[in-house]
């Protein structure tokens, strides 16, 4: 499946927020605008990514509590509901970002373009 640039930016915004990557989000919000996303679409993408990231944190926190023997009910995962393709792309990106940091450290240069391969550094 081929994605349009605006769809790639939705997924990248999700991944940026999921990974808590400030340079990435500072790149992908303007890139989303340039790709034709409206402010409403960007607001929705950010809210969706934040919700996915919060869910990931809540589920991990419950597991950590269990490992430490703390009592309490584990949170139930959010119910599955039918959503738009845009929200699915943002949620996918946020899930990837929340579970694996793809691209960041403050000295590595600009964020990766969605779909590109990470740079490898050679020893000096």
Phi and psi restraints in degrees (value plus and minus 20) as a CYANA .aco file:
   2 UNK   PHI    -113.4   -73.4
   2 UNK   PSI     113.5   153.5
   3 UNK   PHI    -123.7   -83.7
   3 UNK   PSI     123.4   163.4
   4 UNK   PHI     -94.8   -54.8
   4 UNK   PSI     141.3   181.3
   5 UNK   PHI     -77.7   -37.7
   5 UNK   PSI     -60.3   -20.3
   6 UNK   PHI     -82.5   -42.5
   6 UNK   PSI     -55.8   -15.8
   7 UNK   PHI     -90.2   -50.2
   7 UNK   PSI     -59.0   -19.0
   8 UNK   PHI     -81.5   -41.5
   8 UNK   PSI     -60.3   -20.3
   9 UNK   PHI     -88.1   -48.1
   9 UNK   PSI     -54.8   -14.8
  10 UNK   PHI     -80.4   -40.4
  10 UNK   PSI     -67.3   -27.3
  11 UNK   PHI     -84.0   -44.0
  11 UNK   PSI     -59.4   -19.4
  12 UNK   PHI     -87.2   -47.2
  12 UNK   PSI     -57.4   -17.4
  13 UNK   PHI     -82.7   -42.7
  13 UNK   PSI     -64.3   -24.3
  14 UNK   PHI     -79.6   -39.6
  14 UNK   PSI     -66.4   -26.4
  15 UNK   PHI     -83.7   -43.7
  15 UNK   PSI     -59.1   -19.1
  16 UNK   PHI     -82.1   -42.1
  16 UNK   PSI     -64.5   -24.5
  17 UNK   PHI     -92.3   -52.3
  17 UNK   PSI     -61.1   -21.1
  18 UNK   PHI     -79.5   -39.5
  18 UNK   PSI     -58.0   -18.0
  19 UNK   PHI    -105.8   -65.8
  19 UNK   PSI     -24.0    16.0
  20 UNK   PHI      36.9    76.9
  20 UNK   PSI      23.9    63.9
  21 UNK   PHI    -121.5   -81.5
  21 UNK   PSI      81.9   121.9
  22 UNK   PHI     -81.6   -41.6
  22 UNK   PSI     -68.2   -28.2
  23 UNK   PHI     -79.9   -39.9
  23 UNK   PSI     -55.4   -15.4
  24 UNK   PHI     -86.2   -46.2
  24 UNK   PSI     -68.0   -28.0
  25 UNK   PHI     -87.3   -47.3
  25 UNK   PSI     -54.5   -14.5
  26 UNK   PHI     -87.1   -47.1
  26 UNK   PSI     -44.6    -4.6
  27 UNK   PHI    -103.8   -63.8
  27 UNK   PSI     -65.8   -25.8
  28 UNK   PHI     -99.7   -59.7
  28 UNK   PSI     -45.1    -5.1
  29 UNK   PHI     -84.7   -44.7
  29 UNK   PSI     -72.7   -32.7
  30 UNK   PHI     -82.7   -42.7
  30 UNK   PSI     -56.5   -16.5
  31 UNK   PHI     -84.2   -44.2
  31 UNK   PSI     -54.5   -14.5
  32 UNK   PHI     -84.7   -44.7
  32 UNK   PSI     -61.4   -21.4
  33 UNK   PHI     -80.9   -40.9
  33 UNK   PSI     -65.8   -25.8
  34 UNK   PHI     -82.7   -42.7
  34 UNK   PSI     -49.6    -9.6
  35 UNK   PHI    -101.3   -61.3
  35 UNK   PSI     -23.5    16.5
  36 UNK   PHI      82.2   122.2
  36 UNK   PSI     -11.0    29.0
  37 UNK   PHI     -94.3   -54.3
  37 UNK   PSI     116.8   156.8
  38 UNK   PHI     -99.7   -59.7
  38 UNK   PSI     146.6   186.6
  39 UNK   PHI     -81.8   -41.8
  39 UNK   PSI     -57.0   -17.0
  40 UNK   PHI     -83.8   -43.8
  40 UNK   PSI     -63.7   -23.7
  41 UNK   PHI     -84.6   -44.6
  41 UNK   PSI     -60.2   -20.2
  42 UNK   PHI     -86.4   -46.4
  42 UNK   PSI     -63.4   -23.4
  43 UNK   PHI     -79.0   -39.0
  43 UNK   PSI     -64.4   -24.4
  44 UNK   PHI     -85.0   -45.0
  44 UNK   PSI     -59.8   -19.8
  45 UNK   PHI     -82.4   -42.4
  45 UNK   PSI     -65.3   -25.3
  46 UNK   PHI     -83.3   -43.3
  46 UNK   PSI     -65.3   -25.3
  47 UNK   PHI     -82.6   -42.6
  47 UNK   PSI     -61.7   -21.7
  48 UNK   PHI     -83.8   -43.8
  48 UNK   PSI     -66.3   -26.3
  49 UNK   PHI     -83.5   -43.5
  49 UNK   PSI     -60.4   -20.4
  50 UNK   PHI     -84.2   -44.2
  50 UNK   PSI     -58.6   -18.6
  51 UNK   PHI     -85.7   -45.7
  51 UNK   PSI     -62.7   -22.7
  52 UNK   PHI     -84.0   -44.0
  52 UNK   PSI     -64.7   -24.7
  53 UNK   PHI     -83.3   -43.3
  53 UNK   PSI     -62.1   -22.1
  54 UNK   PHI     -81.6   -41.6
  54 UNK   PSI     -60.3   -20.3
  55 UNK   PHI     -83.0   -43.0
  55 UNK   PSI     -63.2   -23.2
  56 UNK   PHI     -82.2   -42.2
  56 UNK   PSI     -62.4   -22.4
  57 UNK   PHI     -84.5   -44.5
  57 UNK   PSI     -64.1   -24.1
  58 UNK   PHI     -81.9   -41.9
  58 UNK   PSI     -63.1   -23.1
  59 UNK   PHI     -88.0   -48.0
  59 UNK   PSI     -60.0   -20.0
  60 UNK   PHI     -87.2   -47.2
  60 UNK   PSI     -61.1   -21.1
  61 UNK   PHI     -80.4   -40.4
  61 UNK   PSI     -60.8   -20.8
  62 UNK   PHI     -82.7   -42.7
  62 UNK   PSI     -60.1   -20.1
  63 UNK   PHI     -86.4   -46.4
  63 UNK   PSI     -60.6   -20.6
  64 UNK   PHI     -82.1   -42.1
  64 UNK   PSI     -63.7   -23.7
  65 UNK   PHI     -77.8   -37.8
  65 UNK   PSI     -62.6   -22.6
  66 UNK   PHI     -82.7   -42.7
  66 UNK   PSI     -63.8   -23.8
  67 UNK   PHI     -82.9   -42.9
  67 UNK   PSI     -51.9   -11.9
  68 UNK   PHI    -109.0   -69.0
  68 UNK   PSI     -19.4    20.6
  69 UNK   PHI      57.9    97.9
  69 UNK   PSI      -4.1    35.9
  70 UNK   PHI     -93.5   -53.5
  70 UNK   PSI     124.3   164.3
  71 UNK   PHI    -107.4   -67.4
  71 UNK   PSI     137.5   177.5
  72 UNK   PHI     119.7   159.7
  72 UNK   PSI     133.6   173.6
  73 UNK   PHI     -97.2   -57.2
  73 UNK   PSI     113.2   153.2
  74 UNK   PHI     -92.2   -52.2
  74 UNK   PSI     122.8   162.8
  75 UNK   PHI     -88.6   -48.6
  75 UNK   PSI     124.6   164.6
  76 UNK   PHI    -101.9   -61.9
  76 UNK   PSI     121.0   161.0
  77 UNK   PHI     -79.7   -39.7
  77 UNK   PSI     130.7   170.7
  78 UNK   PHI     -81.1   -41.1
  78 UNK   PSI     126.1   166.1
  79 UNK   PHI     -84.3   -44.3
  79 UNK   PSI     128.1   168.1
  80 UNK   PHI    -100.7   -60.7
  80 UNK   PSI     106.7   146.7
  81 UNK   PHI    -150.3  -110.3
  81 UNK   PSI     136.5   176.5
  82 UNK   PHI     -93.5   -53.5
  82 UNK   PSI     108.8   148.8
  83 UNK   PHI    -152.3  -112.3
  83 UNK   PSI     151.3   191.3
  84 UNK   PHI     -91.6   -51.6
  84 UNK   PSI     142.5   182.5
  85 UNK   PHI     -79.5   -39.5
  85 UNK   PSI     -59.5   -19.5
  86 UNK   PHI     -79.5   -39.5
  86 UNK   PSI     -67.5   -27.5
  87 UNK   PHI     -86.2   -46.2
  87 UNK   PSI     -56.3   -16.3
  88 UNK   PHI     -81.3   -41.3
  88 UNK   PSI     -62.7   -22.7
  89 UNK   PHI     -84.8   -44.8
  89 UNK   PSI     -62.7   -22.7
  90 UNK   PHI     -84.5   -44.5
  90 UNK   PSI     -65.0   -25.0
  91 UNK   PHI     -83.0   -43.0
  91 UNK   PSI     -60.2   -20.2
  92 UNK   PHI     -80.8   -40.8
  92 UNK   PSI     -68.5   -28.5
  93 UNK   PHI     -80.6   -40.6
  93 UNK   PSI     -63.2   -23.2
  94 UNK   PHI     -85.1   -45.1
  94 UNK   PSI     -57.6   -17.6
  95 UNK   PHI     -83.8   -43.8
  95 UNK   PSI     -65.8   -25.8
  96 UNK   PHI     -81.7   -41.7
  96 UNK   PSI     -66.2   -26.2
  97 UNK   PHI     -83.5   -43.5
  97 UNK   PSI     -58.2   -18.2
  98 UNK   PHI     -92.4   -52.4
  98 UNK   PSI     -44.8    -4.8
  99 UNK   PHI    -121.6   -81.6
  99 UNK   PSI     -32.8     7.2
 100 UNK   PHI    -179.6  -139.6
 100 UNK   PSI     104.8   144.8
 101 UNK   PHI     -96.7   -56.7
 101 UNK   PSI      99.8   139.8
 102 UNK   PHI    -105.2   -65.2
 102 UNK   PSI     -55.1   -15.1
 103 UNK   PHI    -165.6  -125.6
 103 UNK   PSI     -17.9    22.1
 104 UNK   PHI    -132.8   -92.8
 104 UNK   PSI     119.3   159.3
 105 UNK   PHI    -181.8  -141.8
 105 UNK   PSI     131.0   171.0
 106 UNK   PHI     -84.9   -44.9
 106 UNK   PSI     -33.0     7.0
 107 UNK   PHI    -126.3   -86.3
 107 UNK   PSI     -14.2    25.8
 108 UNK   PHI    -106.8   -66.8
 108 UNK   PSI     -19.7    20.3
 109 UNK   PHI      74.3   114.3
 109 UNK   PSI    -183.2  -143.2
 110 UNK   PHI     -87.3   -47.3
 110 UNK   PSI     136.2   176.2
 111 UNK   PHI     -83.6   -43.6
 111 UNK   PSI     137.5   177.5
 112 UNK   PHI     -87.1   -47.1
 112 UNK   PSI     129.0   169.0
 113 UNK   PHI    -102.0   -62.0
 113 UNK   PSI     117.1   157.1
 114 UNK   PHI     -73.8   -33.8
 114 UNK   PSI     106.3   146.3
 115 UNK   PHI      75.0   115.0
 115 UNK   PSI     -27.2    12.8
 116 UNK   PHI    -108.6   -68.6
 116 UNK   PSI     147.4   187.4
 117 UNK   PHI    -113.9   -73.9
 117 UNK   PSI     126.3   166.3
 118 UNK   PHI     -85.6   -45.6
 118 UNK   PSI     130.7   170.7
 119 UNK   PHI     -93.9   -53.9
 119 UNK   PSI     126.7   166.7
 120 UNK   PHI    -132.4   -92.4
 120 UNK   PSI     121.2   161.2
 121 UNK   PHI    -121.7   -81.7
 121 UNK   PSI     127.5   167.5
 122 UNK   PHI    -120.7   -80.7
 122 UNK   PSI     123.3   163.3
 123 UNK   PHI     -80.3   -40.3
 123 UNK   PSI     124.0   164.0
